[in-house]
Amino acid sequence: MVGSNYTIITVNKLIISKVEPVLPEARCGYAIILMALYWCTECMPLAVTALLPVILFPMMGIMKGGDVSIEYLKDSNMLFIGGLLVAIAVEHWNLHKRIALRVLLLVGVRPSLMMGFMIVSAFLSMWISNTATTAMMLPISHAVLQQLKDTETQTGEHDHQAQAADNHAFELEAQTKPETTDERDAQDPVYEYEHDAQQEFRERAIEAKYGLLTKGMSLSVCYSASIGGTATLTGTTPNLILKGQMDELFPDNPDVINFASWFGFCFPSMVLMLVLSWFWLHFMFLGFNLKKTFGCGEKSENDRAAYAVMKEEYKKLGGMKFAEVAVLVLFILLVLLWFTREPGFMPGWATVLFNKDAAFVTDGTVAILMSSLFFVVPSQLPLGNYGYTDEGKNIKAPPALLTWKVVHERMPWNVVLLLGGGFALAAGSEVSNLSKWLGENLSPLQNIPPFAISLVLSLLIATFTECSSNTATTTLFLPILASMAQNIKLHPLYVMMPCTIAASLAFMLPVATPPNAIAFSFGHLKVLDMVKAGFMLNIIGILCINLGINTWGKVMFNLDTFPDWANTTHTYL
């Protein structure tokens, strides 16, 4: 760490000493390299590193301090904050656990317990953070697996006790009649030793079986949480970074990325990715016996035991409280407003009521409106006669669904700064002409087929994000990709969207993303286990994304043509 700090201080001195003689694009390049170095080494907190443009851009003469500061609170930040407030409310009232267990009880243990947990984890991760989803789902899955293991072990012990009882009855009967050769063999000590050896072998087999199953279940939960976050615009931070960068770099775009359009493209690819991931993980840890997996016969003792565990966990939650109902209603209303604001195939409510002349109401407006209601709606139904008991005593008003104390404790403000740092970098690149310079130097890529460009860049981003946070990866690469697309006359979304989703495909290392780290500690995994499972999932994910962008993505976003709005850039005074 000392050596790293010394290197960075040396780079700082070198940059400051060379500020004056170099061109603006070179100065901005120096600043971006410095931030990339800080992000990769993490010698400073990422949020603090994201504030460096506020210092470097004015001192290097790239942007005015006021212009840089404005970048840190854009519409995408408001969308992010509103989405997080909803997620905090859902977690605060334990609604996510109720939804998870209810869905698991509906799905049951057939056709596959692993599939059920993956579906629930992916669904929850669409709305709350993948870290919270993983942290909640893993203990439930491990409790279910422990019950299955205990049931199977007890079944074996029951068989052993039954055999012992039979042997005892056999001995009593033998006292009343002559022994045959087979009966003498059955009482032989060698026979008893072999029986004990078989019992020990059975116990070891059960231990190995559930050790492997625990690994598979842990990985399936954390991977599906990461995959599920790609389906919605607020599911994970890189998605919002793309939204913000599109609005920043291409201000004339007709709101091409919104909640409805993102869901329409990403949800099918997410489902495809989830199904193929399940096949791979099932093959790795459970074999490939589809007949057994999808068997619809009578439930076994293990199936009933697993179902009983989930039912017991659900009973512990008690009846649904008023606060949970209120949060659920507000959440559903928010999603409906997002989908119908600008659906694309017809005028949305925002277009009819507010956006006739300009885009006044955005997804961020809706998110803040609905999240504000959590601070207004009470967490309990009013009791008494208009605030008074029958004895005339004043009743204290119940707290709201959310209080600022709860929000302050759970809100990741550092990510808000990270988003702002990314927007500031994009603005600096545009003002200094660094984007233009990079685009010109990447112009030879025009001779390569677009699908190959998208595939190679997705592989590059997926590899890079294993060693760096997905937020930092998308922040650094998206402005460069936008410049390249602009220069080679390729639709910006054709490369920016696959690369953004690829940044969430961090499956190979425990340090790549928090869900991986949680699963690594829960599932008794080795790094090699995660590498073997994650490598194939990376390939599956990249292929699914590129399949989507070259099929229904082309139709949705008209990717075959270079749009007029991509020729214009932001103008800074």
N, C-alpha and C positions, 0 to 999 in steps of 0.2 A: 504493500500500500504506500510505503514511504517512497519507493522508487517510482511508482505511478504518479504520485503527487509531484515529485521532482520533475518528471517528464512533462507533465501538464503545465507546471509553472514556466518551464523552459519554452514550451510552445506559446504560452501567453506572451512572454517577452518578445519572442520572435515575431509574433503577429502584430503586436503594438508598435514595434520598431519599424515594421514594413508597411504601415497603414497608408502613409501619404503617397509613396511612389506608385502604388498599384491601382488598377482599374476597380470600379465599384463592384463588378461581378466577382473579381478575385477576393475583394475584402469580404463580401458575403460568403464566398466559398470558404474562406478561413474561419469565419464564425460558425458555419455549419459543421466543418470538420472538428472544430473545438467541441461543439455540443455533442457530436457523434462520439467523440473520444470520452467525454464525461459520461454519456449514457452507457457506453459499453463497459467502462471500468467501474461505474457506479461509485466513484470516489466522493461524489456528493449525492444527496437525495435527488431522485429524478425530477421531483417537482421544483426543486431549487434550480436544477439545470435548465428546466423549461423557462425560467425567468431571465436567463442570460441575454436573450435578444433585447430586453429592456435596457441592458447595460451596453452591449456591444454595438447594436445598430446605430444608436445616436452618436456614440463615441467614434465610430468608424465613418460617420457621415452617410450612412445608408438610408436611414429613415429618422424622422423626428420622433422624440420621445412620446409625444401625445398620440401619434399615429400607431406606434408600436403597442402602446397600452390598450388602445381600443380593441385590438385583436384578441384580447384575453377574455372578452365576454360577448361572444357572438350568439346568433340564434341557435346554433348547434349546442352551445353550452347550456342554454335555457332548456332545450329538449332533454339533454343529459340530466340536468338537475331535476326537472319534473319527473322523468322516468325513475330516477333514483328515489325520489320522495315516495312514489307509489310502491316501489319495491321495499322500502323501509317499513311502510305501513303494513304491507303483507307479512313481512317477517316479524314485525313487532307483535302482531296479534296471532301469530302461529298459523295463519291461514294456509301457507304453503305446505305445511306438514299435513294438515287436514286434507287438502287437495291431493297430495301425493298418496296418502294411505287409502283414500276413497277410490282413486283410480286403480291402485294396486289390488284392492279388493274386487273391483269390477273386472280387471284383467285376469286375476287369479294366478295360479302357478302353471297353468297350461295356456298356450303351447310351450312357453319357455319363461322361467322366472327371470333369467337375464334380460330377455326382450322386454318384459314388463318394467323392470327397473330402468332400462335405457329409455323407453318411451317417456316415463314420468320425469326422469332427469332432464331429458331434452326439452320437454314442454315447460318445466319450471324455469330452465335456464333462458328461455325466450323472454322472460319477464323479470326475473331477478338475477343477481350475479351468479356466474358459474361457480364461484368459490362458495357462496352460501348454499347453493344447491348440492354441491359435493359434500360439504360438511354436514348437511342434514341427512342426505340419502345413505351415506356410507354406514353410519351406526345402525340404521334400519336394516340394511342388507346383511350386515354382519350378524345381527340378532336372529334374522331368519335362517341364515346358514348354520348358526350355532344350534338352533332348535332342530334343524334337519339332521345335523350330525349326531346330536344327542338321541334323537328318535331312532336313527339307524343303529347306533351303538346299543341302545336298550333292546332293540329287536334281536340283535345278535346275542345279547346276554340272556334274553328270554328263551331263545332257541337252545342256548347252552344249559340253562336251568331245566328246560323240558327234557333234554337228553339225559341229564343227571337223574331226574325223576324216573325216567324210563329204565335207566340202568339199575336204580334202587329196586324198582318193581321186578326187574329181571332177576336180581339177586334173591329176592324173597321167593320167587317162583322156582328158582333153581334149587332151593333147599328142599323142595318137596318132590323133585324128580331128578333122574340121572342127567348129567351134563353131556351134551354132544360136543364134537370137535369145534364147531363154529362158536358155540356158547363159551367154551374155554378161551378161545381167541379173543372174544369180546371183553373177558375179564382180565386179559393179559395186561401188565403194566406198560408194555410197548404200545398197545392200542390207546391207553389213556394218554401217554406222552404225545402220540401223533395227534390226538384230538386237541390237546392243549396247544400244540404247535399250530394247528389249523386256526384255532381261536386267536392266537397271537398274530398270525399272518392276516387274518380278517381285520383285526384292529389297526394294524399298520396300513392295510389297504384303504380303510376308511379315512385314516389320518391323511394319507397322501392324496386321496380323492378330494377331500374338503380343503386341503391346503392349496391344491391347484384351482379349485372352484372359487376360493376366497380371492386369489390373485385375479382370476378372470372377472369376478364381480366388481372388484375394486377398480380395475381398469375400465370396465364397461361403463361404470357410473361417471368417472372423471372425464372419459373421452366423450360420452354422450352429452355431458354438460357443456363441453367446449363446442361440440357440433351444434347443439340446440341454440347457442347464442348467436349463431350466424343467421338465423331465420328472421329476426326482427331488427329494425333499425336501432332500437335501444338495447339490444341483447348483449352487445359487447362494445367496448370503446372504439376499436378500429372502424366499425360501421359508421359511427358518428363523425369520426375524423374524415372519412370519405365525403360524407354529406357536407361538412364544413369546408373542405378543400374544393369541392365542386362549386359551392356558392362563392368562395373566395377567388378562385382562379378563373371561373367562367360565370361572372355575375349575370349575364344575359340568358343563362339556361332556364328553360321554362319549368323550374322545380322538378327536374327530371328524376331526382332522388327524393322520395318522400316515404312515409311509412307504408303506404299501400303498394307502391311500385317495388320497394325493396322486398316486401313480403311475397309479392307475386312472383318475383324471380328466385329468391333464396329459399323459400319454403320447400318447393319441389326438390331442389338439389340437396337440401338438408335431409329430407326424408330418404332420398336415394342413398346418401352418404351413411345415414344411420342404419339402414337395412343391410348394406354391404359390410359395414363395420361389425354388425352383429354376426353375420355369417363368418367373418374372419375370426373374431374372438371366440365364437362358439366352436369353430374348428380347432383353434389353438388349445383351448382349455377344457372342452367337453367332448371333443370328437365330432364326427359328422354323421351321426345316426339320426337322420331326419325323421324316420319312422317313429323312433322313440320320442323325439322332441315334440313332434306334432301329433302324437298319439292322442286319441280322444276317448280312450277306454276309461274304466273305472279309476277313480283317484286312489293313489297309494296312501299308505300311512304317512309317508314323508310329505306328500302334497297337502294332506289335511293338517299336519303339524305346522307347515309353513303358513298356511292360511290362518290358522289359529293365532300365530304370533302377530301377524298383521292386524287381525281383528282385535286382539287384546290392546295393541298400541293405539288403535283408533278409539277404543272405548275409554282409554285414559284421557283423551281430549275432552270428554264430556259432550254435552249438547252444544249446538252452534250458538254462540253469543251474538248479541245485537251488534257489537263492534265488528265481528267477522262478517256479518251480513252486510253491514254498511260499507266496509272496505271492498267486499266482493262486488257490490252494486256499482260503486264508483270506478272500480277497475274495469268492469265490463263496459261501462259507459265511456270511459276514456278510449278503450280499444275501438269501440264502434265509431266514435268521433274521429279517430285517426284514420280509420279505413274509409270513411265516407267524406272526409274533408276534400280530397281531390282524387277520386278513384281512377280517373283516366279515361274510362269508357263512357262516362257521362259527367255532367257538371255536378260538382260536390256542393255541400251546404255552404262551405266558405266562399265558393265562387259566386253562388246566387246571392248571398247576403252581404259579403264584405269585399270580395276580391274582384269586383267588376273592372276597376281601373288599374289596380296594382295588387301585388301579393301582400296584403296587409296582415292576414291571419295565416300563420304557419303551424307546423306540428309543434313547435316550441310554445306557441301561444296556447294551444289546447292543453299541452302537458302542464304548464304552470297554472292554468285555470282550474283544472281538475285536482291537481295536487294541493292547491290552496284550500280546497274544500275539506281536506283532512284536518286542517287546523280549526275548522268551524263546526263540523258535524260532531255531536257528543258521542262518547263511547258507550253511553248507557241511555236507555229510555227515561224521560223525565218521570219522577215519582211525586206523589202528594198532590195537593191542590195548588197548582201554579207556584211551585217553589216553597210551599209550606206544608207541614204535617197537619194531621187532624188536631193536634194540640196547639197549633199556631207557631211552632218552632220553624225557624228558617232552615231550608235544606241547602247544603253546599252543592253548587252545580257540578255535574260530573265532568271529568277532563275530556278534552277533544280526542279524536282518533290519533292524532299526532301532537306532540309537544316539541318545542324547539330543543329541549334538553336531549330528547331521544334522537332527533335529527343530528344535533351537533356531535353526539357520540358515534353515530354510524355513517355519516356522510363522508365519502372519500374526497375531501376537498383537493387533495393532491392531483387527482385525475382531472379536475376542472382546470388546474394550472397547466397540466400536460397538454390538454386540448388546446388551450390558448397559446402555448409555446409552439405547437405545430402550425397554427394559423399565422403566427408571427413569422415563422420561418418561411412559409409560403409567400407572405407579403414581401418579405425582404428579398427573396429570390426573384420576385416579379419586378420590384422597383429597381434592383441593381442590374437587371438584364441577365442574371445568372441562369434563369430558366431558358432564356432564348439561346444563350451560349451552349448550354447542355443539349438543347434540342438540335442545334446545328451539328454538334459533334456526334449525335446519335442518328443522324439522317441516313447513314448507310443501311440501317435496319429496314429501310423502305423496300429493299430488294428481297426481304425474307417474308414468307407467307404470314399473314396476321395470326393464324391459329398457332403457328410455331412460336411467334413472339410471346403470345399470351401463355403458352405452356412453359416455355423456358423461364420467363419472369416469375411465374407462379412457383416453380421449383426453387428459384433463387430466394424468393421471399420466405417460403416454407422452411428452407434451410437456415436462413438468417434468424428467423424468429425463435429457433431452438436455443439460441445463445443470447437473445436480447428480448426485451418485452415487446409484445405485439403493438403496444401503443407507440413506442419509440420507432419500431420498424416501419409502420405505416406513415408516421410523421416524417421520417427521413426520405422515404422512397416515393410517396405519392406526388409531390411537386415535380420530381424528376420524370416520373412516368407521364404526367400531364404535359410537360414540355416536349417529351419525345413524341407523344401521340399528335400533338399540335403540329410539330415539324414535319412528320411523315404523312400527315393528312389521314390519320386513323382516329376513329371515334374514341374519345378519351375513356369512356366507360369500358371499352373492349379490353383494355389492359388494367385500368385502375380497379374495377370491381373484382375480377379474379384474384388480383394480388392482395386486395383488402381482406377477402375471405381466407386466402391462403395464410395470412398473418395469424389467423386463429387456429391453424392446424399445428399446434405445438404438442406433439404426442410422444416424442422420443426420449426426453430427458425429464427427470424429476424437477429440475430447476426451471424448466421452460415456462411453466405457468402454475399458479397456486393450486388448482385442482389436482395436477399431477403430484405436487408435493404432499398434499393431504392423502391421496391414495397410496403414495409410497410409504407413508408412515402407518397407515391403517392396514394395508394388505400384505405386509411382510414380503414386499417385492424386492427383487434385485434390479439393478440398473439394466442388466442384459434383458430381463423380462420385458421392461418397458421399451427398450430399443427394438426388440424383435416384433413386438405387437405394434408399436407406433410407426415403424418404418413403412409397413404395408398400409396402415391407415393414412399416412401422408400421401402415398401414391393413389389410394382410393379417393381421397378428398380432392386432390388436384385434378384427377380425371373427371370426377363428378362436376366440379366447378366449370371446367373447360367444355364439358358436354353441354352444360346449361347455357353458357355464354354463346355457344355456336349453334344453338337450336332455338329454344323459346326466348332466350335473351335477345337474339337478333330481331325477333318479331316484336318484342315488347319495347325495345329502345331504339329500333331502326339502326342497328349497328353497321349495316352495310354502307351507309352514307356518312360523309363527314359533315357534321351540322354547322350551320352558320354561326351559332352562338360560341362555337369553339375557337373562332377566329378573333374574338374580342377578349380583352383582359381588363383587370381592374385598373382604374386610374387614381393615383394618390396625389394629393396636392402638396 
